[in-house]
Amino acid sequence: MSFTLENGHNYQFMLRKGQWYLLGFDYSYGTLAYDPPSLGAQGYASAGPVSVPGASVGDIVEVSFSNPLTGGVILTAFVSAANQCYAVFFNPTAGAIDLPPGTITVQARKAS
């Protein structure tokens, strides 16, 4: 269960055996529909910007894609500016890889 307070802070809780536990706080996320281009050998493609309200340079970023990352494709993300993130798909192999369209989800949280 997640809550956003009036001050914009986000809190995530879990109920287990009748007890509430705080899982995390000060996170925000954004999504972007994206059709990755064919990734050539050792190639990459960046996607964005993904609007992530409250994100700032130095935040911890997690990223996911709604379809499998086949062939060893590596997906990373970073905060490029206030409220803005980019995702990067990297193909470390010697052959081209073509991923299907999907949705990128980027979550950012404060480092401290």
Contacts in CASP RR format, 6 or more apart in sequence:
PFRMAT RR
TARGET T0000
AUTHOR 0000-0000-0000
METHOD contacts of the structure
MODEL  1
MSFTLENGHNYQFMLRKGQWYLLGFDYSYGTLAYDPPSLGAQGYASAGPV
SVPGASVGDIVEVSFSNPLTGGVILTAFVSAANQCYAVFFNPTAGAIDLP
PGTITVQARKAS
1 12 0 8 1.000
1 13 0 8 1.000
1 14 0 8 1.000
1 15 0 8 1.000
2 10 0 8 1.000
2 11 0 8 1.000
2 12 0 8 1.000
2 13 0 8 1.000
3 10 0 8 1.000
3 11 0 8 1.000
3 13 0 8 1.000
4 10 0 8 1.000
4 11 0 8 1.000
5 11 0 8 1.000
9 25 0 8 1.000
9 26 0 8 1.000
10 25 0 8 1.000
10 26 0 8 1.000
10 27 0 8 1.000
10 28 0 8 1.000
11 22 0 8 1.000
11 24 0 8 1.000
11 25 0 8 1.000
12 22 0 8 1.000
12 23 0 8 1.000
12 24 0 8 1.000
12 25 0 8 1.000
12 27 0 8 1.000
13 20 0 8 1.000
13 21 0 8 1.000
13 22 0 8 1.000
13 23 0 8 1.000
14 20 0 8 1.000
14 21 0 8 1.000
14 23 0 8 1.000
15 21 0 8 1.000
24 109 0 8 1.000
25 109 0 8 1.000
26 109 0 8 1.000
26 110 0 8 1.000
27 107 0 8 1.000
27 108 0 8 1.000
27 109 0 8 1.000
28 52 0 8 1.000
28 53 0 8 1.000
28 54 0 8 1.000
28 55 0 8 1.000
28 107 0 8 1.000
28 108 0 8 1.000
28 109 0 8 1.000
29 52 0 8 1.000
29 105 0 8 1.000
29 106 0 8 1.000
29 107 0 8 1.000
29 108 0 8 1.000
30 50 0 8 1.000
30 51 0 8 1.000
30 52 0 8 1.000
30 53 0 8 1.000
30 85 0 8 1.000
30 105 0 8 1.000
30 106 0 8 1.000
30 107 0 8 1.000
31 50 0 8 1.000
31 103 0 8 1.000
31 104 0 8 1.000
31 105 0 8 1.000
31 106 0 8 1.000
32 47 0 8 1.000
32 48 0 8 1.000
32 50 0 8 1.000
32 87 0 8 1.000
32 103 0 8 1.000
32 104 0 8 1.000
32 106 0 8 1.000
33 101 0 8 1.000
33 102 0 8 1.000
33 103 0 8 1.000
34 47 0 8 1.000
34 48 0 8 1.000
34 87 0 8 1.000
34 101 0 8 1.000
34 102 0 8 1.000
34 103 0 8 1.000
34 104 0 8 1.000
35 100 0 8 1.000
35 101 0 8 1.000
35 102 0 8 1.000
36 45 0 8 1.000
36 47 0 8 1.000
36 89 0 8 1.000
36 98 0 8 1.000
36 99 0 8 1.000
36 101 0 8 1.000
37 45 0 8 1.000
38 96 0 8 1.000
38 97 0 8 1.000
38 98 0 8 1.000
39 45 0 8 1.000
39 73 0 8 1.000
39 89 0 8 1.000
39 90 0 8 1.000
39 91 0 8 1.000
39 96 0 8 1.000
39 97 0 8 1.000
39 98 0 8 1.000
39 99 0 8 1.000
40 91 0 8 1.000
40 95 0 8 1.000
40 96 0 8 1.000
40 97 0 8 1.000
41 91 0 8 1.000
41 93 0 8 1.000
41 94 0 8 1.000
41 95 0 8 1.000
41 96 0 8 1.000
42 91 0 8 1.000
42 92 0 8 1.000
42 93 0 8 1.000
42 94 0 8 1.000
43 90 0 8 1.000
43 91 0 8 1.000
44 88 0 8 1.000
44 89 0 8 1.000
44 90 0 8 1.000
44 91 0 8 1.000
45 88 0 8 1.000
45 89 0 8 1.000
46 86 0 8 1.000
46 87 0 8 1.000
46 88 0 8 1.000
46 89 0 8 1.000
47 86 0 8 1.000
47 87 0 8 1.000
47 88 0 8 1.000
47 89 0 8 1.000
47 104 0 8 1.000
48 85 0 8 1.000
48 86 0 8 1.000
48 87 0 8 1.000
48 104 0 8 1.000
49 80 0 8 1.000
49 81 0 8 1.000
49 84 0 8 1.000
49 85 0 8 1.000
49 86 0 8 1.000
50 77 0 8 1.000
50 84 0 8 1.000
50 85 0 8 1.000
50 86 0 8 1.000
50 87 0 8 1.000
50 104 0 8 1.000
50 106 0 8 1.000
51 83 0 8 1.000
51 84 0 8 1.000
52 79 0 8 1.000
52 83 0 8 1.000
52 84 0 8 1.000
52 85 0 8 1.000
52 106 0 8 1.000
52 107 0 8 1.000
52 108 0 8 1.000
53 83 0 8 1.000
54 82 0 8 1.000
54 83 0 8 1.000
54 108 0 8 1.000
55 61 0 8 1.000
55 79 0 8 1.000
55 82 0 8 1.000
55 83 0 8 1.000
55 84 0 8 1.000
55 85 0 8 1.000
55 108 0 8 1.000
56 79 0 8 1.000
56 82 0 8 1.000
56 83 0 8 1.000
56 108 0 8 1.000
57 79 0 8 1.000
57 80 0 8 1.000
57 81 0 8 1.000
57 82 0 8 1.000
58 79 0 8 1.000
58 111 0 8 1.000
59 79 0 8 1.000
59 108 0 8 1.000
59 109 0 8 1.000
59 110 0 8 1.000
59 111 0 8 1.000
60 108 0 8 1.000
60 109 0 8 1.000
60 110 0 8 1.000
60 111 0 8 1.000
61 77 0 8 1.000
61 78 0 8 1.000
61 79 0 8 1.000
61 85 0 8 1.000
61 106 0 8 1.000
61 107 0 8 1.000
61 108 0 8 1.000
62 77 0 8 1.000
62 106 0 8 1.000
62 107 0 8 1.000
62 108 0 8 1.000
63 75 0 8 1.000
63 76 0 8 1.000
63 77 0 8 1.000
63 85 0 8 1.000
63 87 0 8 1.000
63 104 0 8 1.000
63 105 0 8 1.000
63 106 0 8 1.000
63 107 0 8 1.000
64 75 0 8 1.000
64 104 0 8 1.000
64 105 0 8 1.000
65 75 0 8 1.000
65 87 0 8 1.000
65 99 0 8 1.000
65 102 0 8 1.000
65 103 0 8 1.000
65 104 0 8 1.000
65 105 0 8 1.000
66 102 0 8 1.000
66 103 0 8 1.000
66 104 0 8 1.000
66 105 0 8 1.000
67 99 0 8 1.000
67 100 0 8 1.000
67 101 0 8 1.000
67 102 0 8 1.000
69 75 0 8 1.000
69 89 0 8 1.000
69 99 0 8 1.000
70 97 0 8 1.000
70 99 0 8 1.000
71 91 0 8 1.000
71 93 0 8 1.000
71 97 0 8 1.000
72 91 0 8 1.000
72 92 0 8 1.000
72 93 0 8 1.000
72 97 0 8 1.000
73 89 0 8 1.000
73 90 0 8 1.000
73 91 0 8 1.000
73 97 0 8 1.000
73 99 0 8 1.000
74 89 0 8 1.000
74 90 0 8 1.000
74 92 0 8 1.000
75 87 0 8 1.000
75 88 0 8 1.000
75 89 0 8 1.000
75 90 0 8 1.000
76 87 0 8 1.000
76 88 0 8 1.000
76 90 0 8 1.000
77 85 0 8 1.000
77 86 0 8 1.000
77 87 0 8 1.000
77 88 0 8 1.000
77 106 0 8 1.000
78 85 0 8 1.000
78 86 0 8 1.000
78 88 0 8 1.000
79 85 0 8 1.000
79 108 0 8 1.000
80 86 0 8 1.000
85 106 0 8 1.000
85 108 0 8 1.000
87 104 0 8 1.000
87 106 0 8 1.000
89 99 0 8 1.000
91 97 0 8 1.000
END
